[in-house]
Every structure is written in C-alpha cells, then in structure tokens.
Amino acid sequence: MRHLTAADIQAFDKIYRLNLVNGLPGFKPANLVGTAAPDGATNLAVFSSALHLGSDPALLGIVTRPTTVPRHTYANLKATGCFTLNHVPVALAAPAHYTSANFPDTVSEFDECGFTAAFRDDFPAPYVAESPLSIGLRLLEEHAISNGTVLLVGAVEHVYLQDEGLRDDGTLDLVALAAACISGLDGYHAVQPPVRFGYARPGQFPKPE
C-alpha cells in the first residue's frame, strides 16, 4: 500500500494535487446551486460539497471556494440570503458540468447550459426545473475556513421531489431519481441500488434488509 505524507502531497504538481485531494473523500453528491442577483439575474453552478448538518432543524451546508476572485454564487447568496440545491440527473451531467465554466456575470448559466429556471412559492432563488429533487434554503450562518474557503449553512425551507423518489419510511430512492454523484473534479457516476441495513445495535451484527 502506498503511503503519502502531507509533505508529499504539497510537493506534487498543482493539477496532480487537485486531482488527488478532490478524490480523497470518495463519491460526493452532484448538485446545481441556483441563486439570483438582486436585479433578478440568475446564476447556476455545479457543487460537490453539499453536506448534511442536522435534521432537527433541517440544516444543509455547502463549501465555496476562496472569495479572492469574484464568485457569482457567493455574491448572490449573500445579497438575497437564499439558494437552491438541485440534484443532477445522470442524463444531464454534461450541461451540469458546463456550468463550472467561467461565464461572465452578465450571462446566465441557466440559459447558456440549457436549464430552466423555475421560481416557486415566492422563493427568491431559482430552482432547476429539470432536477428530480430540489431544495430551497435560507442562509443562517457563514464560517470561514483556514484555507480561505467558506462553509455556508442553510435552513431547509422547501423540498420538491418526484413521488417515486420518496420511500414510505422517509428514505430517498436516488436510483429511482436517476441522480448522479461525483468523484474527484470531473467524474459523474450513475447511482446503483444500495445494500441497506437496519438501525445498528450492540450485539446484533447488521444484516441486509
């Protein structure tokens, strides 16, 4: 088994290091983050950093890159206090990845990448109409991280999902939703049916359900 130290990683070529470190967490969720500027201009960007922070109340977070250069998602989110998370369908992985291109703020990635902005229930941030699961969040907290990235914590205010994606016990069927996941910076994967286990208890080794 190969052993890499922190010094080894730091000594790698930049692109090699980016590829390696971005792949270390394994598979990550593929989400399109939708925001709108105060003047109504829409923005869409693919994120693989969404994470669960709590269920009562329902909190989710995203991590943004350092704001040393203009970040349209961050600027819009800060201005309006709202954003949406939209699961990426496997069939739309290419246009979703295209949103990561450095478009000027005068260009909407919704229009340029072929997605439809959907405004629902007077929420100020746009959802992706093509997404099988969309979440509307309101910014609660912002936490600076030592490397310049920022953790943004949002409260879940709205969830829209296709009926086939919700099981009777509240779990999500991401296979039925054909949701993609991401490996590294640019690998998009279809989700396979999971092996599921019940609640783990001491003395009861988990068995597949």
SEMI-27871 format. One line per 5 residues: their letters; for each residue z, x, y of N, C-alpha, C, O, CB. Coordinates in steps of 0.001 Angstrom, whole numbers, plus 500000, padded with zeros to 6 digits. Glycine has a CB too. Layout:
BEGIN
a> Z,X,Y,Z,X,Y,Z,X,Y,Z,X,Y,Z,X,Y | ...
This chain:
BEGIN
mrhlt> 500000,500850,498801,500000,500000,500000,500000,500881,501243,500802,501809,501356,501231,499041,500009 | 499098,500587,502172,499011,501381,503397,500179,501072,504323,500604,499922,504438,497680,501117,504117 | 500691,502098,504979,501799,501951,505922,501306,502340,507309,500812,503450,507510,503028,502822,505500 | 501443,501417,508271,501083,501681,509663,502339,501597,510515,503086,500622,510430,500000,500679,510169 | 502572,502601,511324,503706,502585,512242,503256,502083,513607,502060,501949,513866,504337,503990,512361
aadiq> 504218,501809,514472,503894,501396,515841,503056,502462,516535,502143,502142,517296,505179,501122,516645 | 503366,503727,516275,502587,504815,516878,501157,504820,516360,500222,505072,517120,503249,506169,516597 | 500979,504544,515074,499629,504469,514510,498829,503373,515199,497683,503576,515598,499686,504214,512990 | 499449,502220,515329,498755,501071,515924,498374,501367,517366,497261,501053,517789,499635,499807,515858 | 499275,501963,518120,498999,502268,519518,497875,503290,519655,497164,503294,520660,500259,502782,520203
afdki> 497710,504151,518663,496697,505205,518738,495303,504717,518360,494324,505429,518584,497085,506350,517841 | 495196,503529,517795,493888,503016,517389,493005,502741,518606,493502,502512,519709,494052,501737,516555 | 491711,502766,518392,490755,502307,519395,491113,500875,519820,491600,500093,519004,489296,502375,518842 | 490876,500536,521074,491289,499245,521624,490779,498074,520801,491551,497181,520449,490805,499110,523047 | 489485,498067,520489,488910,496942,519752,489486,496866,518345,489783,495779,517850,487383,497064,519692
yrlnl> 489642,498015,517706,490235,498053,516371,491657,497484,516422,492054,496695,515564,490245,499506,515814 | 492412,497897,517438,493796,497418,517590,493829,495916,517840,494657,495209,517265,494502,498156,518743 | 492937,495425,518690,492861,493987,518946,492597,493214,517662,493256,492214,517380,491769,493683,519972 | 491624,493690,516885,491271,493011,515646,492438,493009,514668,492733,491993,514037,490054,493669,515009 | 493092,494148,514551,494188,494276,513603,495374,493395,513984,495835,492589,513176,494626,495722,513509
vnglp> 495861,493546,515194,497092,492861,515590,496888,491352,515665,497793,490590,515325,497583,493389,516940 | 495711,490910,516104,495455,489474,516153,495412,488855,514759,495640,487656,514602,494150,489201,516877 | 495121,489672,513751,495085,489152,512396,496421,489177,511682,496567,488546,510636,494107,489913,511607 | 497406,489892,512222,498683,490059,511524,499427,488753,511228,500026,488643,510158,499566,490943,512332 | 499419,487764,512117,500162,486532,511800,499531,485701,510693,500159,484760,510209,500283,485686,513030
gfkpa> 498306,486021,510276,497612,485197,509294,496855,484066,509963,496439,484174,511117,498596,484637,508281 | 496684,482985,509227,495927,481857,509778,496704,481174,510903,497924,481021,510838,495597,480839,508669 | 495963,480769,511936,496564,480155,513118,495821,478855,513434,494669,478694,513029,496525,481132,514341 | 496460,477931,514149,495769,476685,514491,494644,476930,515493,494748,477787,516370,496759,475667,515060 | 493587,476174,515344,492474,476224,516302,492557,475001,517200,492367,473872,516747,491086,476286,515570
nlvgt> 492843,475234,518475,492961,474138,519434,492127,474412,520678,491991,475554,521118,494427,473918,519820 | 491582,473359,521224,490960,473414,522538,491962,472874,523550,492462,471758,523409,489618,472603,522572 | 492249,473675,524571,493189,473270,525617,492396,472701,526778,491564,473385,527374,494079,474467,526083 | 492659,471449,527090,491960,470786,528186,492841,470683,529415,494000,470277,529330,491495,469402,527761 | 492285,471052,530559,493002,470928,531835,492030,470443,532903,490815,470438,532703,493653,472288,532255
aapdg> 492583,470038,534033,491771,469640,535178,492392,470211,536442,493614,470262,536580,491649,468093,535270 | 491541,470637,537359,491996,471111,538662,492373,469906,539522,491991,468777,539212,490898,471974,539361 | 493119,470142,540598,493486,469019,541485,492279,468251,542019,492387,467061,542315,494299,469536,542656 | 491119,468924,542144,489926,468223,542629,489179,467502,541516,488124,466917,541762,488995,469200,543311 | 489708,467533,540295,489100,466827,539185,488191,467665,538306,487757,467194,537255,488341,465697,539700
atnla> 487888,468904,538708,487039,469770,537895,487735,470069,536569,488916,470416,536547,486707,471086,538648 | 486996,469931,535462,487603,470085,534139,487383,471484,533577,486431,472178,533932,487038,469048,533178 | 488288,471872,532696,488233,473182,532048,488623,473014,530586,489460,472177,530246,489172,474212,532763 | 488006,473821,529726,488292,473759,528295,488277,475172,527734,487364,475947,528018,487265,472854,527551 | 489284,475510,526939,489379,476858,526388,489985,476809,524997,490928,476060,524745,490213,477767,527305
vfssa> 489432,477619,524089,489968,477673,522733,491211,478562,522712,491218,479647,523293,488900,478197,521736 | 492263,478091,522035,493528,478808,521887,493907,478834,520411,493670,477874,519678,494656,478146,522741 | 494498,479943,519990,495033,480013,518626,496538,480265,518649,497117,480666,517639,494323,481119,517821 | 497170,480031,519795,498586,480394,519959,499524,479202,520004,500705,479369,520306,498761,481193,521210 | 499029,477990,519710,499911,476820,519778,500998,476916,518715,500739,477326,517583,499102,475514,519601
lhlgs> 502224,476534,519090,503323,476605,518147,504297,475467,518348,504449,474941,519451,504038,477924,518273 | 504960,475094,517255,505968,474039,517259,507295,474614,517740,507733,475656,517253,506121,473409,515847 | 507938,473941,518694,509194,474425,519257,510351,473470,519028,511495,473811,519328,509034,474670,520728 | 510089,472307,518515,511165,471349,518253,510606,469955,518098,509539,469632,518621,512206,471376,519374 | 511357,469116,517357,510899,467758,517082,511699,466680,517801,511251,465536,517879,510948,467506,515617
dpall> 512867,467016,518325,513697,466015,518999,514389,466652,520204,515510,467145,520079,514746,465414,518018 | 513737,466646,521366,512454,466014,521667,511275,466832,521132,511428,467994,520756,512309,465820,523174 | 510112,466207,521107,508921,466864,520588,508392,467869,521608,507924,467492,522682,507836,465826,520235 | 508473,469156,521256,508032,470223,522145,507038,471125,521421,507239,471487,520262,509236,471043,522656 | 505974,471477,522115,504994,472441,521627,504784,473495,522709,505065,473252,523883,503643,471741,521248
givtr> 504294,474654,522313,504045,475707,523282,502698,476356,523061,502119,476270,521979,505134,476747,523218 | 502209,477003,524096,501037,477864,523988,501358,479161,524722,502158,479179,525658,499748,477170,524576 | 500731,480226,524290,500898,481525,524942,499594,481880,525642,498534,481907,525018,501302,482634,523913 | 499677,482149,526935,498492,482518,527704,498428,484033,527874,499443,484726,527805,498496,481820,529083 | 497241,484520,528091,497067,485953,528334,497596,486315,529727,497801,485430,530557,495571,486355,528197
pttvp> 497816,487599,529988,498350,488008,531298,497515,487464,532451,496288,487406,532367,498416,489530,531390 | 498175,487074,533509,497504,486476,534665,497128,487519,535711,497112,487232,536908,498393,485416,535295 | 496828,488723,535254,496391,489784,536162,494976,489542,536663,494559,490128,537662,496469,491138,535470 | 494234,488677,535970,492931,488212,536425,492993,486693,536438,493883,486118,535813,491759,488742,535507 | 492060,486015,537143,492115,484549,537201,492049,483924,535812,491182,484266,535008,490973,484013,538062
rhtya> 492966,483013,535540,492997,482252,534300,492896,480773,534688,493853,480189,535197,494311,482553,533459 | 491741,480183,534445,491495,478819,534910,492429,477822,534234,492924,476900,534882,490044,478428,534654 | 492672,477999,532939,493583,477087,532233,494971,477144,532853,495574,476110,533142,493657,477439,530730 | 495468,478342,533054,496811,478518,533606,496901,477937,535016,497861,477237,535338,497193,480007,533622 | 495912,478223,535853,495929,477732,537239,495924,476204,537276,496680,475597,538035,494718,478285,538023
nlkat> 495074,475585,536458,495007,474124,536431,496303,473520,535919,496809,472543,536471,493840,473660,535566 | 496830,474111,534862,498059,473607,534263,499212,473674,535253,499992,472729,535375,498401,474397,533002 | 499317,474786,535954,500377,474937,536944,500221,473951,538095,501211,473457,538635,500394,476357,537480 | 498984,473666,538468,498735,472781,539604,499031,471323,539267,499534,470583,540113,497293,472919,540067 | 498726,470904,538040,498875,469495,537675,500071,469231,536770,500558,468103,536697,497626,469014,536999
gcftl> 500551,470276,536074,501682,470114,535177,501347,469498,533841,502247,469151,533075,502702,469298,535827 | 500049,469352,533540,499661,468693,532299,498524,469443,531598,497707,470108,532236,499243,467250,532580 | 498495,469317,530276,497398,469878,529495,497291,469118,528188,498207,468392,527801,497606,471394,529237 | 496164,469289,527510,495984,468661,526205,495689,469723,525162,495081,470753,525454,494851,467616,526248 | 496134,469452,523933,495770,470250,522772,494902,469390,521880,495257,468255,521564,497030,470771,522009
nhvpv> 493764,469927,521473,492797,469167,520690,492361,469980,519477,491792,471062,519622,491574,468780,521552 | 492631,469458,518273,492234,470167,517066,490716,470354,517033,489957,469470,517429,492713,469408,515815 | 490298,471511,516555,488872,471838,516487,488315,471401,515137,488790,471875,514105,488637,473359,516709 | 487329,470518,515110,486679,470200,513842,485887,471411,513338,485285,472138,514129,485750,468968,513998 | 485893,471618,512031,485165,472748,511464,483696,472719,511895,483115,473764,512186,485270,472738,509929
alaap> 483106,471545,511935,481692,471420,512271,481388,471837,513702,480235,472101,514041,481239,470004,512053 | 482421,471898,514550,482223,472255,515964,482866,473594,516300,483221,473840,517453,482795,471166,516873 | 483017,474461,515301,483633,475768,515539,482810,476603,516511,483381,477280,517366,483804,476522,514222 | 481484,476573,516403,480640,477401,517281,480788,477009,518747,481061,477880,519573,479172,477286,516865 | 480617,475719,519112,480817,475376,520532,482257,475575,520987,482492,475875,522158,480409,473934,520781
ahyts> 483234,475415,520080,484622,475672,520457,484800,477143,520804,485438,477474,521803,485584,475265,519322 | 484242,478025,519984,484355,479460,520264,483625,479825,521561,484034,480741,522274,483789,480282,519087 | 482559,479112,521854,481776,479380,523065,482610,479159,524320,482322,479755,525359,480528,478489,523103 | 483644,478312,524248,484484,478086,525430,485240,479346,525842,485753,479417,526959,485474,476957,525164 | 485317,480345,524953,486012,481587,525303,485173,482500,526189,485669,483515,526678,486407,482328,524047
anfpd> 483896,482147,526400,483054,482931,527304,483598,482832,528728,484253,481852,529084,481579,482445,527247 | 483326,483838,529525,483885,483927,530875,483042,483136,531877,482339,483713,532707,483984,485395,531314 | 483123,481820,531788,482387,480968,532720,483085,480961,534083,484309,481076,534144,482264,479525,532163 | 482331,480830,535167,482972,480707,536492,483706,479377,536598,483438,478440,535846,481920,480829,537631 | 484643,479311,537550,485440,478092,537662,484637,476908,538179,485122,475777,538165,486617,478332,538566
tvsef> 483424,477157,538630,482555,476061,539075,481828,475397,537910,481154,474384,538095,481539,476576,540085 | 481961,475957,536722,481295,475435,535525,482343,474840,534592,483355,475477,534300,480481,476553,534800 | 482099,473627,534129,482993,473003,533156,482554,473362,531745,481399,473151,531375,483020,471470,533340 | 483474,473902,530960,483158,474214,529566,482858,472946,528769,482137,473003,527772,484315,474981,528918 | 483395,471819,529188,483042,470558,528531,481524,470375,528571,480896,470096,527549,483762,469352,529213
decgf> 480947,470533,529755,479505,470338,529921,478709,471463,529277,477730,471215,528572,479151,470237,531399 | 479129,472698,529520,478360,473861,529067,478384,474003,527541,477422,474493,526951,478907,475135,529714 | 479463,473583,526912,479632,473798,525465,479417,472533,524647,479546,472558,523423,481013,474342,525183 | 479092,471431,525309,478707,470229,524577,479841,469320,524142,479690,468565,523181,477959,470619,523398 | 480982,469376,524833,482095,468480,524518,482204,467375,525570,481705,467505,526688,483421,469270,524430
taafr> 482865,466293,525183,483013,465144,526063,484447,465053,526565,485383,464974,525770,482611,463847,525340 | 484620,465065,527892,485950,464923,528476,486353,463452,528464,485638,462597,528985,485986,465490,529921 | 487508,463170,527863,487996,461796,527784,489345,461710,528497,490301,462387,528118,488118,461327,526297 | 489410,460878,529525,490670,460647,530230,491274,459349,529697,490616,458308,529704,490453,460579,531791 | 492523,459409,529236,493147,458270,528563,494516,457963,529182,495293,458865,529495,493294,458552,527049
ddfpa> 494780,456682,529347,496107,456206,529759,496627,456901,531009,497811,457225,531101,497093,456403,528635 | 495740,457128,531969,496100,457695,533272,496704,459091,533182,497367,459536,534119,497066,456785,533968 | 496487,459783,532078,496971,461156,531950,496021,462071,532708,494807,461927,532563,497083,461584,530450 | 496531,463024,533526,495651,463800,534412,494826,464891,533747,493919,465440,534374,496461,464417,535461 | 495120,465219,532488,494356,466267,531801,493385,465628,530813,493709,464614,530195,495304,467258,531068
pyvae> 492197,466212,530658,491189,465612,529778,491408,465955,528311,491787,467075,527967,489808,466060,530196 | 491163,464970,527456,491130,465177,526016,489696,465476,525587,488749,465233,526334,491688,463939,525264 | 489551,466002,524381,488227,466231,523798,487893,465036,522914,488538,464816,521889,488180,467575,522978 | 486890,464270,523310,486553,463046,522577,486175,463331,521131,486388,462487,520261,485415,462320,523267 | 485618,464505,520863,485161,464848,519515,486288,465329,518594,486061,465542,517402,484100,465913,519602
splsi> 487480,465499,519129,488586,466025,518329,489221,464922,517487,489397,463807,517978,489642,466674,519236 | 489575,465212,516213,490212,464198,515377,491697,464025,515663,492304,463051,515215,490025,464546,513936 | 492294,464967,516409,493707,464887,516760,493898,465534,518121,493607,466716,518307,494601,465574,515682 | 494388,464755,519062,494580,465239,520432,495991,464920,520901,496558,463884,520555,493539,464612,521390 | 496548,465827,521695,497934,465718,522140,497988,465928,523650,497418,466887,524170,498842,466748,521404
glrll> 498665,465041,524341,498876,465195,525779,500270,465717,526046,501253,465145,525576,498656,463865,526512 | 500365,466811,526806,501655,467460,527052,501905,467656,528540,500982,467867,529328,501718,468805,526335 | 503181,467581,528900,503595,467838,530282,504436,469113,530300,505360,469265,529502,504401,466621,530875 | 504112,470022,531211,504783,471316,531279,506273,471154,531610,506637,470494,532584,504103,472210,532324 | 507127,471771,530776,508563,471750,531002,509107,473093,531453,509926,473171,532369,509269,471318,529756
eehai> 508635,474166,530790,509195,475494,531036,508095,476541,530964,507047,476336,530353,510314,475816,530021 | 508369,477667,531607,507473,478818,531577,508322,480068,531367,509292,480295,532090,506624,478921,532895 | 507956,480873,530381,508736,482054,530056,507840,483287,530048,506893,483376,529266,509437,481885,528699 | 508150,484235,530928,507393,485480,530971,507779,486352,529784,508955,486460,529439,507637,486230,532302 | 506785,486971,529165,506999,487873,528042,506723,489290,528536,505933,489487,529459,506082,487501,526815
sngtv> 507368,490265,527926,507364,491632,528447,505974,492241,528589,505783,493129,529420,508184,492501,527560 | 505006,491794,527809,503663,492375,527887,502760,491670,528891,501567,491967,528961,503017,492341,526532 | 503306,490746,529663,502519,490050,530680,502016,488691,530255,501541,487917,531086,501366,490882,531069 | 502112,488386,528968,501719,487051,528524,502801,486049,528929,503907,486430,529313,501486,487021,526981 | 502460,484755,528836,503370,483710,529298,503448,482612,528235,502425,482118,527761,502902,483126,530669
llvga> 504673,482239,527869,504881,481098,526975,505077,479853,527826,505989,479784,528650,506108,481328,526029 | 504211,478874,527616,504294,477610,528328,504783,476542,527357,504176,476323,526308,502918,477219,528948 | 505874,475885,527705,506486,474872,526848,506126,473494,527389,506356,473194,528561,508036,475056,526772 | 505560,472662,526524,505169,471333,526941,505839,470251,526122,506045,470407,524918,503686,471186,526855 | 506183,469141,526783,506731,467975,526105,505587,467070,525672,504690,466770,526461,507725,467211,527022
vehvy> 505621,466638,524418,504574,465767,523886,504747,464366,524464,505787,463734,524276,504614,465731,522327 | 503718,463884,525171,503769,462542,525742,502819,461575,525045,503072,460371,525010,503445,462598,527216 | 501729,462097,524490,500744,461234,523835,500159,461956,522621,499936,463166,522664,499615,460828,524827 | 499912,461221,521551,499204,461731,520388,498144,460710,519998,498431,459521,519864,500183,462016,519202 | 496929,461182,519818,495831,460344,519340,495265,461015,518089,494901,462191,518124,494714,460150,520452
lqdeg> 495192,460269,516983,494629,460859,515773,493956,459796,514935,494293,458615,515005,495711,461568,514960 | 492994,460240,514137,492288,459343,513244,493242,458863,512149,494087,459623,511676,491047,460040,512631 | 493101,457608,511755,494026,456991,510813,494169,457766,509518,495270,457876,508979,493584,455601,510510 | 493058,458307,509007,493097,458994,507717,493894,460298,507769,494196,460879,506727,491687,459279,507245 | 494232,460755,508960,494965,461997,509094,496472,461854,509036,497184,462858,509021,494598,462638,510353
lrddg> 496984,460602,509002,498427,460386,509019,498875,459783,507695,498473,458677,507336,498831,459471,510194 | 499722,460531,506965,500250,460036,505698,501436,459100,505943,501976,459041,507048,500670,461211,504791 | 501828,458377,504902,502910,457401,505017,504242,458036,505379,505098,457378,505970,503052,456643,503730 | 504436,459330,505028,505706,459992,505314,505702,460738,506646,506657,461452,506956,506041,460951,504203 | 504645,460583,507433,504570,461234,508739,503897,462582,508726,503619,463134,509790,505923,461387,509290
tldlv> 503619,463142,507542,502907,464414,507483,501432,464190,507808,500911,463081,507684,503067,465072,506086 | 500779,465266,508226,499373,465184,508619,498476,465688,507498,498790,466679,506838,499121,465987,509904 | 497382,465014,507292,496376,465435,506316,495263,466140,507084,494288,465517,507505,495816,464209,505486 | 495426,467450,507260,494453,468213,508042,493137,468381,507302,492108,468649,507921,495018,469574,508396 | 493161,468227,505984,491912,468264,505222,491075,467041,505564,489874,467152,505808,492190,468326,503695
alaaa> 491712,465872,505580,491002,464640,505921,490457,464685,507348,489417,464096,507644,491926,463434,505753 | 491170,465388,508226,490725,465505,509616,489663,466585,509793,489083,466710,510872,491909,465802,510516 | 489400,467371,508739,488415,468466,508795,488723,469425,509940,487825,469883,510646,486989,467903,508956 | 490019,469722,510110,490451,470612,511180,490272,472070,510771,490473,472428,509610,491915,470338,511549 | 489896,472902,511729,489687,474322,511475,490954,475106,511771,491811,474661,512535,488523,474856,512314
cisgl> 491062,476270,511161,492084,477241,511545,491380,478565,511850,490202,478738,511539,493167,477416,510411 | 492112,479490,512459,491528,480738,512948,492232,481924,512311,493453,481926,512152,491617,480821,514487 | 491450,482931,511948,492015,484222,511564,491522,485262,512556,490345,485289,512914,491623,484609,510097 | 492434,486116,512994,492054,487134,513967,491568,486502,515259,492117,485507,515733,490974,488044,513392 | 490523,487104,515818,489976,486632,517092,488803,485670,516929,488530,484871,517825,489540,487808,517919
dgyha> 488114,485739,515800,486840,485026,515743,486487,484436,514391,485342,484040,514176,485766,485932,516150 | 487454,484367,513464,487186,483791,512158,487657,482351,512086,488845,482080,512263,487850,484612,511072 | 486740,481419,511829,487079,479999,511731,486967,479568,510269,485991,479885,509588,486147,479130,512644 | 487978,478844,509800,488070,478503,508387,488277,477006,508199,488948,476351,508996,489206,479280,507726 | 487689,476478,507133,487982,475113,506721,489330,475094,506010,489712,476067,505360,486859,474550,505803
vqppv> 490045,473983,506136,491355,473839,505512,491187,473265,504111,490461,472291,503913,492281,472936,506366 | 491859,473873,503147,491817,473407,501773,493028,472514,501476,494043,472611,502166,491772,474601,500803 | 492938,471648,500461,494103,470819,500103,495316,471690,499801,495183,472698,499107,493782,469924,498887 | 496484,471331,500298,497665,472185,500140,498393,471946,498821,498214,470916,498171,498620,471958,501289 | 499208,472910,498446,500238,472690,497440,501486,472259,498200,501964,472998,499062,500498,473987,496556
rfgya> 502026,471075,497899,503143,470537,498666,504408,470510,497819,504368,470237,496619,502817,469129,499181 | 505530,470797,498470,506826,470812,497810,507776,469881,498554,507629,469659,499756,507399,472250,497743 | 508741,469346,497837,509750,468521,498467,510772,469365,499207,510650,470589,499266,510435,467656,497437 | 511789,468707,499777,512848,469388,500520,513573,470356,499588,513989,469970,498496,513846,468363,501137 | 513728,471611,500014,514339,472633,499168,515858,472524,499196,516467,472410,500260,513900,474031,499615
rpgqf> 516462,472562,498002,517919,472512,497870,518376,473634,496951,517673,473973,496000,518385,471131,497326 | 519543,474218,497217,520058,475257,496345,520163,474777,494904,520605,473657,494645,521411,475728,496836 | 519757,475625,493972,519846,475280,492563,518727,474422,492042,518700,474087,490858,521101,474602,492315 | 517794,474056,492910,516646,473240,492499,515369,473974,492914,514905,473843,494046,516705,471797,493138 | 514811,474744,491982,513612,475501,492337,512458,474553,492648,512207,473623,491881,513221,476465,491197
pkpe> 511747,474770,493762,510694,473841,494158,509598,473693,493116,509145,474671,492523,510091,474284,495448 | 509180,472446,492906,508056,472145,492025,506998,471395,492828,507340,470573,493678,508515,471311,490787 | 505731,471663,492572,504674,470959,493307,504777,469460,493126,505060,468975,492031,503301,471438,492857 | 504545,468725,494210,504589,467267,494143,503231,466712,493713,503069,465498,493599,505004,466675,495505
